[in-house]
Amino acid sequence: DPLRLYSDQSQVSGGEVETSAALPFLPRPALLDGSLPGDRGFDPFNFASDANSLQWQRKAELKHARLAMLAAAGWPIAELSHKNIADAFDLAPLLAS
């Protein structure tokens, strides 16, 4: 553990340290074993230090991603259907003509 991020060395997997694919100079945390979709061992600040916090972080990321997808779809729909939104802020409408 070169940055001394893990106070309990048992959190780092294996006797010979397996490094993270995302950050090859850091050890892969034991909970991030590749079983979750998209798991590349990226947890540099040890936010997912136990199973409960890992699940909480996973749910929070899913919620944020869903909100971002709604915003990406909602902005053009709102501007196309309400052309006066940009006028209210003295901006030129980007989509509506």
Contacts in CASP RR format, 6 or more apart in sequence:
PFRMAT RR
TARGET T0000
AUTHOR 0000-0000-0000
METHOD contacts of the structure
MODEL  1
DPLRLYSDQSQVSGGEVETSAALPFLPRPALLDGSLPGDRGFDPFNFASD
ANSLQWQRKAELKHARLAMLAAAGWPIAELSHKNIADAFDLAPLLAS
1 9 0 8 1.000
1 12 0 8 1.000
1 17 0 8 1.000
1 26 0 8 1.000
1 27 0 8 1.000
2 25 0 8 1.000
2 26 0 8 1.000
3 26 0 8 1.000
5 26 0 8 1.000
5 44 0 8 1.000
5 45 0 8 1.000
5 46 0 8 1.000
6 12 0 8 1.000
6 27 0 8 1.000
6 29 0 8 1.000
6 46 0 8 1.000
10 30 0 8 1.000
11 29 0 8 1.000
11 30 0 8 1.000
11 31 0 8 1.000
11 46 0 8 1.000
11 49 0 8 1.000
12 27 0 8 1.000
12 28 0 8 1.000
12 29 0 8 1.000
12 30 0 8 1.000
13 27 0 8 1.000
13 28 0 8 1.000
13 29 0 8 1.000
13 30 0 8 1.000
13 33 0 8 1.000
14 30 0 8 1.000
17 27 0 8 1.000
18 27 0 8 1.000
18 28 0 8 1.000
19 25 0 8 1.000
19 26 0 8 1.000
19 27 0 8 1.000
19 28 0 8 1.000
20 26 0 8 1.000
20 27 0 8 1.000
20 28 0 8 1.000
20 29 0 8 1.000
20 32 0 8 1.000
20 40 0 8 1.000
20 41 0 8 1.000
20 42 0 8 1.000
20 43 0 8 1.000
21 28 0 8 1.000
21 40 0 8 1.000
21 41 0 8 1.000
22 40 0 8 1.000
22 41 0 8 1.000
22 42 0 8 1.000
23 41 0 8 1.000
23 42 0 8 1.000
23 44 0 8 1.000
26 44 0 8 1.000
28 41 0 8 1.000
29 41 0 8 1.000
29 43 0 8 1.000
29 46 0 8 1.000
29 48 0 8 1.000
31 48 0 8 1.000
31 50 0 8 1.000
31 51 0 8 1.000
31 54 0 8 1.000
32 39 0 8 1.000
32 41 0 8 1.000
32 42 0 8 1.000
32 43 0 8 1.000
32 48 0 8 1.000
32 54 0 8 1.000
33 39 0 8 1.000
34 40 0 8 1.000
34 41 0 8 1.000
36 58 0 8 1.000
47 53 0 8 1.000
47 57 0 8 1.000
48 54 0 8 1.000
48 57 0 8 1.000
76 95 0 8 1.000
78 85 0 8 1.000
79 85 0 8 1.000
79 86 0 8 1.000
79 93 0 8 1.000
79 94 0 8 1.000
79 95 0 8 1.000
79 96 0 8 1.000
80 95 0 8 1.000
80 96 0 8 1.000
83 93 0 8 1.000
83 96 0 8 1.000
85 93 0 8 1.000
86 92 0 8 1.000
86 93 0 8 1.000
86 94 0 8 1.000
86 96 0 8 1.000
87 93 0 8 1.000
END
